[in-house]
Amino acid sequence: MTHGRLLVPLYVHPAVDPAAWQALTRVPSRLYGVVLNVADGPGATRDPAFAAAAGALRTAGIRVLGYLDTAYGTRPHQAVLQDLRHHISWYGTDGVFLDQAGAEAGLLPYYRALAEEVRDHGVGTVTLNPGVHPDPGYASLADLLVTFEGDWQAYLTSSVPSWTEAYPPSRFCHLVHGIPDGLCDLAARTTRIRRADIHCAVPGEGANPWAALPPALRRGTA
């Protein structure tokens, strides 16, 4: 049995693995949301297969977060916002996943302004992914903060700073890949112990570990 809800970054084309996308629509109560990443963003043009997949998720009542690359605070806001507008227009996304986010205090103004601009576009959920525990100031900028993204071995030795205790666990997410066979459920339980109610734990490795679902979702037992 797994614990907590899932934020699933399913980085595989719907035509390549349609069963994975269909499986998501069957477990809406288990999902915090699904990250829609066409090509490190919305892509150059609307992709009908991704549009259909996003529509099926929305019909099932699942939050769809458009992937936006912030290049660690170096990408101009207008470029990020243009990608956002394409996500909304082409795929009907209702939230954002701000990836490659900075973590240091000096970048807080960049991300504070970007979060405000994103919300001005009607975005309902802002997820920020520094992939580490950032300066505490970041916690107030996003609805969900990804404070770990990495492999299982790194996760085993990671720690949780005391400032996180000022926020509910529902504000934090851990994304863990490279998990040995049979240990994904253990990894899911461990995220709760480390005060992250939202998670994704997969066995995938390599350049794109997020090309497959968590095993429990694939089995339909989550």
LINJO-V627564 format. One record per pair of residues at least 12 apart in sequence whose C-alpha atoms are under 7 Angstrom apart, sorted by the first residue. I is the first residue (numbers start at 1). J is the second residue. If there is no record, write none. Layout:
i->I j->J
i->I j->J
This chain:
i->1 j->185
i->1 j->222
i->2 j->185
i->2 j->188
i->2 j->189
i->2 j->222
i->3 j->188
i->3 j->189
i->4 j->192
i->4 j->197
i->4 j->198
i->5 j->30
i->5 j->31
i->5 j->32
i->5 j->197
i->5 j->198
i->5 j->199
i->6 j->30
i->6 j->31
i->6 j->32
i->6 j->33
i->6 j->198
i->6 j->199
i->6 j->200
i->7 j->31
i->7 j->32
i->7 j->33
i->7 j->34
i->7 j->198
i->7 j->199
i->7 j->200
i->8 j->33
i->8 j->34
i->8 j->35
i->8 j->200
i->9 j->34
i->9 j->35
i->9 j->210
i->10 j->35
i->10 j->210
i->10 j->211
i->10 j->212
i->10 j->213
i->11 j->37
i->11 j->210
i->11 j->211
i->12 j->211
i->14 j->49
i->14 j->50
i->14 j->53
i->15 j->49
i->20 j->213
i->20 j->218
i->21 j->53
i->23 j->217
i->23 j->218
i->25 j->56
i->25 j->57
i->25 j->60
i->28 j->60
i->28 j->61
i->28 j->62
i->32 j->63
i->33 j->62
i->33 j->63
i->33 j->64
i->33 j->65
i->34 j->63
i->34 j->64
i->34 j->65
i->35 j->64
i->35 j->65
i->35 j->66
i->35 j->67
i->35 j->97
i->36 j->64
i->36 j->65
i->36 j->66
i->36 j->67
i->37 j->66
i->37 j->67
i->40 j->67
i->40 j->69
i->41 j->67
i->41 j->68
i->41 j->69
i->41 j->83
i->42 j->83
i->42 j->86
i->42 j->87
i->46 j->90
i->51 j->90
i->51 j->91
i->54 j->91
i->63 j->94
i->64 j->93
i->64 j->94
i->64 j->95
i->65 j->93
i->65 j->94
i->65 j->95
i->65 j->96
i->65 j->97
i->66 j->87
i->66 j->93
i->66 j->95
i->66 j->96
i->66 j->97
i->67 j->96
i->67 j->97
i->67 j->98
i->67 j->99
i->68 j->80
i->68 j->83
i->68 j->96
i->68 j->97
i->68 j->98
i->68 j->99
i->69 j->98
i->69 j->99
i->69 j->100
i->70 j->98
i->70 j->99
i->70 j->100
i->70 j->101
i->71 j->100
i->71 j->101
i->72 j->100
i->72 j->101
i->72 j->102
i->73 j->101
i->73 j->102
i->73 j->107
i->73 j->110
i->77 j->114
i->94 j->123
i->94 j->124
i->94 j->125
i->95 j->123
i->95 j->124
i->95 j->125
i->95 j->126
i->96 j->125
i->96 j->126
i->96 j->127
i->97 j->126
i->97 j->127
i->97 j->128
i->98 j->127
i->98 j->128
i->98 j->129
i->99 j->128
i->99 j->129
i->99 j->130
i->100 j->129
i->100 j->130
i->101 j->128
i->101 j->129
i->101 j->130
i->102 j->130
i->103 j->130
i->103 j->134
i->103 j->135
i->104 j->134
i->104 j->135
i->105 j->135
i->108 j->138
i->112 j->141
i->115 j->141
i->125 j->143
i->126 j->142
i->126 j->143
i->126 j->144
i->127 j->142
i->127 j->143
i->127 j->144
i->127 j->145
i->128 j->142
i->128 j->144
i->128 j->145
i->128 j->146
i->129 j->145
i->129 j->146
i->129 j->147
i->130 j->146
i->130 j->147
i->131 j->146
i->131 j->147
i->131 j->148
i->131 j->149
i->132 j->147
i->132 j->148
i->132 j->149
i->133 j->147
i->133 j->148
i->136 j->163
i->143 j->171
i->144 j->171
i->144 j->172
i->144 j->173
i->145 j->171
i->145 j->172
i->145 j->173
i->146 j->172
i->146 j->173
i->146 j->174
i->147 j->172
i->147 j->173
i->147 j->174
i->148 j->174
i->148 j->175
i->149 j->174
i->149 j->175
i->149 j->176
i->150 j->175
i->150 j->176
i->150 j->177
i->151 j->176
i->151 j->177
i->151 j->178
i->152 j->176
i->152 j->177
i->152 j->178
i->152 j->179
i->160 j->194
i->169 j->195
i->169 j->196
i->169 j->197
i->170 j->196
i->170 j->197
i->170 j->198
i->172 j->196
i->172 j->197
i->172 j->198
i->173 j->196
i->173 j->197
i->173 j->198
i->173 j->199
i->174 j->191
i->174 j->196
i->174 j->198
i->174 j->199
i->174 j->200
i->175 j->199
i->175 j->200
i->175 j->201
i->176 j->200
i->176 j->201
i->176 j->202
i->177 j->201
i->177 j->202
i->177 j->203
i->177 j->204
i->177 j->205
i->177 j->209
i->178 j->202
i->178 j->203
i->178 j->204
i->178 j->205
i->179 j->202
i->179 j->203
i->180 j->203
i->181 j->203
i->184 j->201
i->184 j->202
i->187 j->201
i->188 j->201
i->200 j->214
i->201 j->214
i->202 j->214
